[in-house]
Amino acid sequence: MGVNRPAAAVLAIDAGNSKTDVALIGADGSVLGTGRSGGFQPPRTGVEAAVDVLGLAVAEAAGAAGLAPGAPYADRVSACLANADLPVEERQLAEAVGARGWGAATTVRNDTFAILRAGLEGSGPPLGVAVVCGAGINCVGMLPDGRTARFPALGMISGDWGGGGGLAEESLWWAARAEDGRGGPTRLAAALPGHFGLASMAALIEALHLGAVSRRRVHELVPVLFAVAAGGDAVASALVERQAAEVVAMASVALERLGLLEREAPVLLGGSVLAARHPGLNDRIAELLAVRAPLARPSVVTAPPVLGAALLGLDALGAPAGAHAKLRAHFG
């Protein structure tokens, strides 16, 4: 049985497809307890089962903070969730999370907002744009008055291209066609199967199809793509170039929608693909962005997204600057 303590100011939740991080934050910005659980995938498991996964991390954080089970844990739940891609989904998930009684008020946002807030210094309302390129790709922008710019980010049906999953699939497509003669030559045809210890694309295609190589491992091919591109391969280089152009297109459109093209504004780059800082990608993004949005200031965000969720919660509560600084210092 935990020891009763006053409820925290913020229960911060960052939930991605692969893992969930939770932190209970005091009014002074101190971290009272943290927890971790599995991925948040309501399209696959259903909303209630997905929120149950959040609950495991919440319970762990509450235990670490010494809070009694079952009590409201915080004044505000600030949740940044994967698969909350549309405003209607945010509202539905806010209802489901709010029904658990973890906080007096609940706000749910897409998880890209966590990257945006984590990358912005200070305690004032957020201003800037964030592009996340991890398994998929997404972009959001925010002004201090609360106005936002965003995209559905539902894959091909909403006009998206790239991210780790998309880059891996494109690499396989070009490599398969290079080997069987339907496409031009590329060193991807040897490098991709070679990563799995296989001799040909035909062997890799068979292994993926029959399950000898799990489809979950396809993301491992993204660093292979960048290595082949760095060696001057035309096909691989074209894929990296297209990814850079997609990132810049999203960022510049978001900046334009928010009226930020004509003023200095941060563009935060997050997610595993961008955080890896591949020179061929990140340097090209900076070059293209300098043409489309000369006043934009790109930077890579490596702070944990749960920090962004927590900062958004402190923002909503009007916490003093010292609380923001203490919280940021905890996460390094």
C-alpha positions in Angstrom: 0.0 0.0 0.0 1.5 3.3 -1.0 1.8 6.3 1.3 -0.7 9.0 0.8 0.8 12.2 -0.6 -0.8 15.3 -2.2 -1.6 14.6 -5.8 0.9 15.7 -8.4 0.4 18.7 -10.6 0.8 16.8 -13.9 0.5 13.2 -15.0 2.4 13.2 -18.2 2.0 10.4 -20.7 3.9 9.8 -23.9 2.7 6.8 -25.8 4.1 5.5 -29.0 3.5 2.4 -31.0 6.3 0.5 -29.2 6.4 1.9 -25.7 4.6 4.2 -23.2 6.4 6.5 -20.7 4.6 8.2 -17.8 5.9 10.8 -15.3 4.2 12.3 -12.3 5.3 16.0 -11.9 5.1 18.2 -8.8 4.0 21.8 -9.0 7.6 22.8 -8.6 8.7 20.7 -11.6 10.1 17.8 -9.6 9.7 14.3 -11.0 7.8 12.3 -8.3 7.7 9.0 -10.1 8.0 7.4 -13.6 6.7 4.3 -15.3 6.9 2.4 -18.6 4.7 -0.1 -20.4 4.1 -1.4 -23.9 3.0 0.3 -27.1 -0.3 2.2 -27.6 -2.1 0.8 -30.5 -5.9 1.4 -30.3 -6.5 0.5 -34.1 -5.2 -3.0 -33.4 -6.3 -3.6 -29.8 -9.3 -1.3 -29.4 -9.4 1.8 -27.3 -10.1 0.4 -23.9 -7.4 -2.3 -24.1 -5.0 0.3 -25.4 -5.8 2.6 -22.4 -5.2 -0.4 -20.1 -1.6 -0.4 -21.4 -1.3 3.2 -20.3 -2.7 2.2 -17.0 0.2 -0.2 -16.3 2.7 2.7 -16.7 0.5 5.0 -14.7 0.3 2.5 -11.8 4.1 2.1 -11.9 4.6 5.8 -11.7 2.1 6.2 -8.9 3.7 3.5 -6.9 7.1 5.1 -7.4 5.7 8.4 -6.2 4.1 6.8 -3.2 0.5 7.6 -4.2 -2.3 5.4 -3.0 -3.8 3.1 -5.7 -7.1 4.3 -7.1 -6.8 8.0 -6.1 -6.7 10.8 -8.6 -3.0 11.3 -9.1 -2.7 14.8 -10.6 -4.5 18.0 -11.3 -4.0 17.5 -15.0 -3.4 14.6 -17.3 -1.3 15.7 -20.3 -1.3 12.8 -22.7 0.5 12.8 -26.1 -0.5 9.6 -27.9 0.4 7.8 -31.1 -2.6 7.1 -33.3 -4.4 10.2 -32.2 -4.1 11.6 -35.7 -7.4 13.4 -36.1 -9.0 15.9 -33.7 -12.0 13.5 -33.4 -9.6 10.7 -32.3 -8.1 13.1 -29.7 -11.5 13.8 -28.3 -12.5 10.1 -28.2 -9.2 9.2 -26.5 -9.5 12.1 -24.0 -12.9 10.7 -23.0 -11.5 7.2 -22.5 -8.4 8.4 -20.6 -10.5 10.9 -18.6 -12.9 8.1 -17.5 -10.0 6.4 -15.7 -10.0 9.2 -13.1 -6.3 9.7 -13.1 -6.6 13.5 -13.0 -9.1 16.3 -12.5 -8.7 17.4 -16.1 -7.4 15.5 -19.2 -5.9 16.8 -22.4 -5.0 14.4 -25.3 -2.8 15.5 -28.2 -1.0 13.7 -31.0 2.4 12.5 -29.9 4.1 14.9 -32.3 3.1 17.8 -30.0 5.4 16.2 -27.4 8.4 16.5 -29.7 7.5 20.1 -30.4 7.2 21.1 -26.8 10.3 19.1 -25.7 12.4 21.0 -28.2 11.3 24.5 -27.2 13.1 26.2 -24.4 11.4 28.5 -21.8 8.1 28.4 -20.1 6.0 30.5 -22.4 3.3 29.2 -24.7 4.8 27.1 -27.6 5.6 28.7 -31.0 7.2 26.6 -33.7 6.9 23.5 -36.0 7.9 20.0 -35.4 8.4 17.2 -37.9 8.7 13.6 -36.7 10.2 11.0 -38.9 10.2 7.7 -37.1 8.2 4.6 -38.2 6.1 7.1 -40.1 6.1 10.8 -40.7 4.0 13.6 -39.2 4.2 17.4 -38.6 2.5 19.9 -36.3 2.9 23.5 -35.6 1.6 25.7 -32.7 1.2 29.4 -31.9 1.1 30.9 -28.4 -2.6 31.7 -28.9 -3.3 28.0 -29.3 -3.8 27.8 -33.0 -2.2 24.8 -34.6 -1.3 23.5 -38.1 -1.3 19.7 -38.6 -1.8 17.0 -41.1 -3.9 13.8 -40.9 -0.7 11.6 -41.2 -2.6 8.5 -42.1 -0.1 7.2 -44.6 -0.6 7.1 -48.4 -4.3 7.9 -48.2 -3.5 11.3 -46.7 -0.6 12.1 -49.0 2.2 11.1 -46.7 5.5 9.5 -47.9 8.5 8.2 -46.0 9.4 7.6 -42.4 11.4 4.5 -41.5 8.7 2.1 -42.6 8.2 3.9 -45.9 11.9 4.1 -46.6 12.4 0.4 -45.9 9.5 -0.6 -48.2 10.8 1.7 -51.0 14.3 0.3 -50.7 12.9 -3.3 -51.0 10.9 -2.3 -54.1 13.8 -0.8 -55.9 16.1 -3.6 -54.9 13.7 -6.3 -56.1 13.3 -4.7 -59.5 17.0 -4.2 -59.8 17.6 -7.9 -59.3 15.0 -9.2 -61.6 15.6 -6.7 -64.4 12.4 -4.5 -64.2 14.5 -1.6 -62.8 17.9 -0.1 -63.0 20.9 -1.2 -61.0 21.4 -0.3 -57.4 23.7 -1.7 -54.7 20.6 -2.0 -52.5 20.0 -5.3 -54.3 23.0 -6.9 -52.5 23.1 -4.7 -49.3 19.5 -5.4 -48.2 19.6 -9.2 -48.2 23.2 -9.1 -47.0 22.0 -7.4 -43.8 20.1 -10.6 -43.0 22.9 -12.9 -44.1 21.0 -13.8 -47.3 22.5 -14.0 -50.8 19.9 -12.4 -53.0 16.7 -10.3 -53.0 14.8 -13.4 -54.1 15.9 -15.1 -50.8 14.9 -12.1 -48.8 11.5 -11.8 -50.5 10.8 -15.4 -49.7 12.0 -15.0 -46.1 9.8 -12.0 -45.5 6.8 -13.7 -47.2 7.1 -16.9 -45.3 8.0 -15.4 -42.0 11.6 -16.6 -41.7 12.5 -12.9 -41.4 9.9 -11.1 -39.4 8.3 -8.1 -41.0 9.0 -6.2 -37.8 12.7 -6.3 -38.7 12.2 -4.4 -42.0 13.0 -1.1 -40.1 16.5 -2.4 -39.7 17.0 -1.7 -43.4 16.9 2.1 -43.0 20.5 2.5 -41.8 21.5 0.2 -44.7 19.7 2.6 -47.1 21.6 5.6 -45.8 25.0 3.7 -45.9 24.4 2.8 -49.6 23.3 6.4 -50.3 26.5 7.7 -48.7 28.5 5.5 -51.1 27.0 7.4 -54.0 24.3 4.9 -55.2 21.9 6.9 -57.4 18.7 5.0 -56.3 19.4 5.2 -52.6 20.5 8.8 -52.9 17.2 9.6 -54.6 15.2 8.1 -51.8 17.1 10.2 -49.2 16.6 13.3 -51.3 12.9 12.6 -51.5 12.7 12.1 -47.8 14.4 15.5 -47.2 12.0 17.2 -49.6 9.0 15.6 -47.8 10.2 16.9 -44.4 10.7 20.4 -45.8 7.4 20.4 -47.6 5.5 19.6 -44.4 7.5 22.0 -42.3 7.2 24.9 -44.8 3.4 24.4 -45.3 2.9 24.4 -41.5 5.0 27.5 -41.1 3.0 29.2 -43.9 -0.4 28.2 -42.3 0.7 29.8 -39.0 2.1 33.0 -40.6 5.6 32.1 -39.6 7.4 32.1 -42.9 8.3 35.8 -42.6 9.7 35.6 -39.0 12.3 33.5 -37.2 10.8 30.3 -36.0 12.1 27.0 -34.7 11.6 23.8 -36.8 12.2 20.8 -34.5 13.2 17.5 -36.1 12.5 14.3 -34.1 11.9 10.6 -34.5 14.5 7.8 -35.0 15.3 8.7 -38.6 16.0 12.3 -38.0 17.6 11.9 -34.5 20.2 9.6 -36.2 21.5 12.7 -37.9 22.4 11.1 -41.2 24.4 13.8 -42.9 22.8 13.1 -46.3 19.4 13.7 -44.9 19.7 16.3 -42.2 22.1 18.5 -44.1 19.9 18.4 -47.1 16.9 19.3 -45.0 18.7 22.4 -43.8 19.7 23.3 -47.4 16.1 22.9 -48.7 14.6 24.7 -45.7 16.9 27.6 -46.2 15.3 28.1 -49.6 11.7 27.5 -48.7 11.8 29.2 -45.2 15.0 31.2 -44.8 14.2 32.4 -41.3 13.4 28.9 -40.0 15.9 27.5 -37.4 16.1 23.7 -37.7 17.4 21.6 -34.8 17.2 18.0 -33.8 15.3 17.0 -30.6 16.8 14.2 -28.6 15.0 14.9 -25.3 12.5 12.3 -24.3 9.0 13.1 -25.6 7.5 12.6 -22.1 9.3 15.8 -21.2 7.2 17.6 -23.8 4.0 16.1 -22.5 4.9 17.2 -19.0 5.8 20.7 -20.1 2.5 21.1 -21.9 0.8 20.1 -18.7 2.8 22.8 -16.7 1.9 25.3 -19.4 -1.8 24.6 -19.0 -1.5 25.1 -15.2 0.4 28.4 -15.6 3.4 27.0 -13.7 6.3 29.4 -13.0 9.5 29.4 -15.2 11.4 27.7 -12.4 9.2 24.6 -12.5 9.9 24.3 -16.3 13.6 24.7 -15.8 13.7 22.1 -12.9 11.7 19.6 -15.0 14.0 20.1 -18.0 17.1 19.7 -15.9 15.8 16.4 -14.6 15.6 15.0 -18.2 19.0 16.4 -19.1 
